[in-house]
């Protein structure tokens, strides 16, 4: 058996099938999926690049595997869908591809498959290749949602209230700490599994349950996951809904790690990390004015942070209301590939 076939056989042997619409998984040219009657498929893909999204000297293989799958799961959550199957394509340098408990790919799979098991997602296929440079992992996620019920970015209306789950800026705060502490970099290599909400950068939690509750109860009019930063993802929602937005700075839930990062001087502003940091993988959604929104949804806290405004070409698309009542333009300063300057 060739090295590649051994790698694939090892992955197949480790991959349980959870059902949930997967009739045939790893082993044939294609997987066979069967969505539930009256449902539609939702599909997303996301790449994880060494040197851009992670560094092997900073991130444990388990963290990289977890983050790879979490990115796709968060997109599924933002549609109010149930995850069905994942497809992983991974390219690694040859020295990382050896099987065995100490192997990098084995530990990467430990992180990915642990999260898959938590959400009962079957790894149903993918591809492997030898990389001449760093690691590249691409995850394709498929989910199902009742026909016509997927939550879109385009459903908001002027006057709708803006909500967000969880707290923001924690992932960016951990990254800021990484960039400044050699001792912390050594410690992060020991992070081998998710520990609740303790490490939002290394082990982000996709809000699958919250997304499904919001869809089932008809609470959300539009939704997006906070992957690129609140300012940028809200801008995406505004663009698709053809609206503006006002955010109350005092209402934005700033993660405790972002508050600590400001106190220690790792950043100028914890609020800035919450607005622009990215990789929080929380849900940003809108509701009709006066809707009764619980304080907790799907086991996570929910907070109102602003409202949608009519579009006005003469004014900034988004504004931030400061504690003293002043309105300032809120620019989309979160993550964007190919940004120059």
Secondary structure, 3 states (H helix, E strand, C coil): CCHHHHHHHHHHHHCCCCCCCEEECCCCCCCEECCCCCEEEEEEEEEEEECCCECCCCCCHHHHHHHHHHHHHHHHHHCCCEEEEEEEEEEECHHHCCCCCCCHHHHHHHHHHHHHHHCCCEEEEEEEEECCCCCEEEEEEEEEEECCCCCCCCCCCCCCEEEEECCECHHHHHHHHHHHCHHHHHHHCCCCCCCCCCCCCCCCCCCHHHHHHHHHCCCCCEEEEECCCHHHHHHHHHHHHCEEEEEEHHHCCECHHHHHHHHCCCCCCHHHHHHHCCCCCEEEEEECCCCCCCCEECCEEEEEEEEEEECCCCCCCEEEECCCCCEEECCCCCCCCCCCC
